Amino acid sequence: MKDKHYLSPLLEPRSVGIIGASERAGSLGDVLIRNMLDAGYKGKLFAINPKHESVHGVACYKSVEDVPQRLDLVVVALRADKVPAIIDSCGHAGVKAVIVLSGGFAESGPRGALYQRQMVDAAQRHRIRLLGPNCLGVMRPQLGVNATFAHASALKGSIGLISQSGALCAAILDWAKPNNVGFSTVVSLGTSSDVDFGEVLEYMISDPRTESIFLYVEGIRDARRFMSALRGAARVKPVLLIKAGRHPEASRAILSHSASPMGDDAVFDAALRRAGVIRLYNLGQLFAAAKALFSHFRPRGNRLAIITNGGGPGIMAADRAADIGIPLAEFSEGTIEKLNAALPVSWSKGNPVDLLGDADSERYGKALKAVLEGPNVDGVLVMLTPQAMTNPSGVADVVIELEKTADKPVLTCWMGEDLVAESRQKFSAAGIPNFRTPEPAVELFSHISAYYQNQKLLVQTPSSLSHLSPPSVESARLVIEMAMSERRKKLNEMESKALLAAFRIPIAQTVVARSASEAMVLAAEIGLPVVLKIDSPSIVHKSDVGGVRLNLRSLAAVRSTYQEILDEVKRVQPDAIINGIAIEPMIQKRNGRELVVGVTRDPVFGPVITFGEGGNLIEANRDIAVALPPLNSYLVKDMISSTRIATRLGEFRHMPAIDMSALELVLLRVSEMACELPWITSLEINPLIVDENGAVAVDATIHVDNVSPTADRYDHMAIHPYPSHLTQSWILPDGTAVTIRPIKPEDAELEIEFVRELSAETKYYRFMNTMRELPPAMVARLTQIDYDREMAFVATLIVDGREKEIGVCRYAVNPDGESCEFAVVVADEWQHRGLARKLMGVLIETARSRGIAYMNGVFLSNNERMLKFVQKLGFVLSNDPEDNTVKLGVLALQD
């Protein structure tokens, strides 16, 4: 049996103390204790206030140390300067968790920041977990916990709400009750001095009461933990998120409210798409999406069909769809034929389907049935305006009946009020999303369809690039170290291209001349025509200062141009440091498209890959897609297709399609650079010229900076890449060569075959049952892992020309972040050869290097061989107090 989650004292408290409890009407202490009593708290409740002996019938004590038992949770609502001492008292009393509702801490200035440091220091000394400060508190309706000062309580339900804004929590709760929306958990984080998004998300992943999760985010502190938890949650439950501060001018307000750092909003958007999350932009969208998720609303794509009895409303819906990039479905010939047969001759003959003002229930029904059966339709918005010939309620009945058997989502928009009120009630009762105006209906379809698309991005785990030539990371590192030893943070063009070459990115070779004569010699060696560019660490955009000349076809032109460039640059930027003139071949690709590929460093999420149209048009067009590394082929294709330039990469204006595989390879290699070279703060390849024959990086600029060494070489990443550096070879005693490497998604078939061939006994000892075949969901869970939260190693060898798995071991980090659970299994025919010991050695060393303190195992009591094996590894065994068929093992990893 696993221990309870370490946040259980905060979110499932068996005993709660209210410091400052009071009977003074309207006081914070009065609201807090009344909220707990009104919620029907079943645990032990204590009031703490030296002025009272009891508060509202609850026993009251002078201090937290006077309470006759240890408290799981204490709620504090005192002035900021008093809180550090209170936390210290809670520590002496053995309190496990504290909610600090008060404001006046880091968000208020230097003095508040001092109080916050003192408070956090005291909590860490006593191993107390803190929620807040400046927060609303916690609600667990099913447990009778309302440790908040909100005036609205929450209904019991299945939504988990996490918010950095207490006011927003209160607004959502106020909306939820009359709309019969309930919550499993409500957590207001405040300034997140200790407990943050990632930890509460991890709790909600395993909480059976929580079926979907809502987040209100202002800023993220720990991007790695946030992304890891968000991806983990979105794999099993719908996650919806509103992000405040989408524009730079909002950042000051956020800093003063939650003291949270902000990054670029486009990067945040890319992170959410990668995490499989629905991003919403206002509370109206949140409420609509909440209702849709509780119905059976499951779009398969984003092609929308619109059916209406009024041309104007249909156009309004179509306009909104165009605004937000939702394509209107193009009906097949079969669909058009059905509509022609069912509708008047004067119907609109396209999408939106205008049924005309005299449309009755039968016409609506035939049109909806035809559209739902169409092959090019992913969802239908049915609209109605109450015209003289219309029976709104009768049409609603027809829509509801057809929706019951539809395999595509149906939304409704009955415009008006009194005449359509009954219809809206019917739709709500049937679980069909319904709206008063077309725009929010289209937005909802956009958000929920994006959710299912983002789920595809979510399962894209970091892929191994082992099938490609390995990069020379060491030579790249030496180039960077040389520049930094000279106190330069900008690499010159030759150094930048050396880094690209180290990662096997095709480059236009560059040399630097320091005189006109040397320029002619080098140009002759390279071969005419050539390009000349100023080589200066002071200049960012060479063409802006007259520092570039193209297509020089004679040595005489090279000689005269050399001096022209120097003179022009000195005139425009006289203080510029000039190393010389760079010379490179003139890349002439008649069918070439100029693109830009880059890396930037977001203050929250770290490295970000950028892609778009390049050359001189980059600033004007800003047609740039962003994505978080590490990328794989699917993510690269998704990134390319999201830009406008994508339409010009295929056959375009008599030009053949580009070599897409060459472009994809460059993006994969740049992603690899972002992963393996944490010194890079920015990188820009512009232009990257790609045609039907391949790609070449014509110009490149790279900036670097020092990084502090850490235990995890990928600490700079928000998403942990495939850890190829952990791959090793090992020789069995009989000379057989075995590869031990981290598992990857492509190993699904290997894993299925491995488990299929295990004996019934081995399966029973590993899975505690004798399943014949791994279910698909378990295969995905075992192979598509988050390398930050877990690790799995497979032992493979080559048999008849193909790879075969002969052993596997894995650990998963527990929510406390300090311990992990492990498992190991070896194919029957390969047992007793030392493979299990070798795999466990690799696993233990990896866990130790990650800073994990303990490795835990659960073993069947009758598996004597396994028990002896783990004891030899150093595990200390004990009986499971709740199950005598199981033994528990613990291995201390750190000295």
PEDA-V969348 format. One record per run of one state. SS is the DSSP state (hx for helix, st for strand, lp for the rest). FROM is the first residue (numbers start at 1). TO is the last residue. Records with the same first field share a line. If there is no record, write none. Layout:
BEGIN
SS: FROM-TO ; FROM-TO
END
This chain:
BEGIN
lp: 1-7 ; 12-14 ; 20-27 ; 39-43 ; 49-53 ; 56-57 ; 62-63 ; 67-72 ; 77-79 ; 93-96 ; 101-105 ; 109-109 ; 126-128 ; 133-136 ; 144-144 ; 149-155 ; 164-165 ; 179-182 ; 189-196 ; 207-211 ; 218-222 ; 237-237 ; 244-247 ; 259-264 ; 276-277 ; 281-282 ; 295-303 ; 309-310 ; 324-327 ; 329-332 ; 343-352 ; 355-360 ; 373-378 ; 386-391 ; 406-408 ; 416-417 ; 431-433 ; 436-437 ; 459-472 ; 486-489 ; 491-492 ; 503-506 ; 508-509 ; 514-515 ; 527-529 ; 536-541 ; 546-547 ; 553-554 ; 573-579 ; 586-592 ; 603-605 ; 614-614 ; 622-623 ; 629-632 ; 642-643 ; 649-651 ; 653-654 ; 656-659 ; 677-679 ; 692-693 ; 698-699 ; 705-716 ; 718-723 ; 727-727 ; 732-736 ; 743-744 ; 757-759 ; 768-775 ; 784-789 ; 800-801 ; 814-818 ; 827-827 ; 831-834 ; 850-853 ; 861-863 ; 874-875 ; 880-885 ; 893-895
hx: 8-11 ; 28-38 ; 64-66 ; 80-92 ; 106-108 ; 110-125 ; 141-143 ; 166-178 ; 197-206 ; 223-236 ; 248-258 ; 265-275 ; 283-294 ; 311-323 ; 333-342 ; 361-372 ; 392-405 ; 418-430 ; 438-458 ; 473-485 ; 493-502 ; 516-526 ; 542-545 ; 555-572 ; 615-621 ; 633-641 ; 644-648 ; 660-676 ; 724-726 ; 745-756 ; 760-767 ; 776-783 ; 828-830 ; 835-849 ; 864-873
st: 15-19 ; 44-48 ; 54-55 ; 58-61 ; 73-76 ; 97-100 ; 129-132 ; 137-140 ; 145-148 ; 156-163 ; 183-188 ; 212-217 ; 238-243 ; 278-280 ; 304-308 ; 328-328 ; 353-354 ; 379-385 ; 409-415 ; 434-435 ; 490-490 ; 507-507 ; 510-513 ; 530-535 ; 548-552 ; 580-585 ; 593-602 ; 606-613 ; 624-628 ; 652-652 ; 655-655 ; 680-691 ; 694-697 ; 700-704 ; 717-717 ; 728-731 ; 737-742 ; 790-799 ; 802-813 ; 819-826 ; 854-860 ; 876-879 ; 886-892
END
